[in-house]
Amino acid sequence: MDGRRNNGGHSTKGFAGRKPKAEEIELIERLSPLDDLAFEALKDGIKQKDFRYVKLFHEYRYGKPKETKDINLDQDVPFIIEMD
């Protein structure tokens, strides 16, 4: 036996992938009556100058800022260069 059956891939248990579009639409329809309440809560949080609400507003309005990572190469880290 070549063992390819044990490599993972497509799940036959129904857990893989995103939820069906019908479920997504149903959830949106159930949450829609709360839109005004949610916006009012967001507005109140922003008026109180609570940073969490301001951050949430800006992330949805303008998008999350790109993450940057500082890489410090000042340490004595050996570089391995392979030559053929």
C-alpha positions as CSV (number, residue, x, y, z in Angstrom):
1,M,0.0,0.0,0.0
2,D,1.4,3.4,-0.9
3,G,0.0,5.3,2.1
4,R,-1.7,8.2,0.2
5,R,-4.9,7.5,2.0
6,N,-3.4,8.8,5.2
7,N,-2.1,12.1,3.7
8,G,-5.2,14.2,4.7
9,G,-6.9,16.3,2.0
10,H,-10.6,16.3,1.4
11,S,-12.6,15.5,4.5
12,T,-15.4,13.0,4.2
13,K,-16.9,14.0,7.6
14,G,-18.6,17.2,6.5
15,F,-16.4,19.5,8.6
16,A,-14.2,20.9,5.9
17,G,-14.9,24.1,3.9
18,R,-17.1,27.0,4.6
19,K,-20.7,26.9,5.7
20,P,-23.4,26.7,3.0
21,K,-24.5,30.1,1.6
22,A,-28.0,29.4,2.8
23,E,-26.8,29.2,6.5
24,E,-24.9,32.5,6.0
25,I,-27.9,34.3,4.6
26,E,-30.1,32.9,7.4
27,L,-27.7,34.3,10.0
28,I,-27.6,37.7,8.3
29,E,-31.4,37.8,8.3
30,R,-31.6,36.9,12.0
31,L,-29.0,39.6,12.9
32,S,-30.5,42.3,10.7
33,P,-33.1,43.6,13.2
34,L,-30.2,44.3,15.6
35,D,-28.4,46.6,13.2
36,D,-29.7,49.8,14.7
37,L,-29.0,48.7,18.2
38,A,-25.4,47.6,17.3
39,F,-24.7,50.9,15.5
40,E,-26.1,52.8,18.5
41,A,-23.9,50.9,20.9
42,L,-20.9,51.6,18.6
43,K,-21.8,55.3,18.6
44,D,-22.1,55.4,22.4
45,G,-18.7,53.7,22.8
46,I,-17.1,56.2,20.4
47,K,-18.8,59.1,22.2
48,Q,-17.3,57.9,25.5
49,K,-13.9,57.8,23.8
50,D,-13.4,54.1,24.6
51,F,-10.4,53.1,22.5
52,R,-11.9,49.6,21.7
53,Y,-14.9,51.1,19.9
54,V,-12.7,53.7,18.1
55,K,-10.3,50.9,17.0
56,L,-13.2,48.7,15.9
57,F,-14.7,51.5,13.8
58,H,-11.4,52.3,12.1
59,E,-10.6,48.7,11.4
60,Y,-14.0,48.2,9.6
61,R,-14.0,51.6,8.0
62,Y,-10.4,51.8,6.7
63,G,-9.2,48.2,7.1
64,K,-6.7,46.8,9.6
65,P,-3.2,48.1,9.3
66,K,-0.7,45.6,7.9
67,E,1.4,43.8,10.5
68,T,5.1,44.5,10.5
69,K,7.7,42.5,12.2
70,D,11.1,43.8,13.2
71,I,13.9,41.4,12.4
72,N,17.0,42.0,14.3
73,L,20.1,40.5,12.7
74,D,22.6,42.0,15.2
75,Q,22.9,38.6,17.0
76,D,25.6,36.2,16.1
77,V,23.6,33.9,14.0
78,P,25.5,31.7,11.6
79,F,24.3,31.8,8.0
80,I,24.6,28.6,6.1
81,I,25.4,28.9,2.4
82,E,25.4,25.7,0.4
83,M,27.6,25.6,-2.6
84,D,27.4,22.8,-5.2
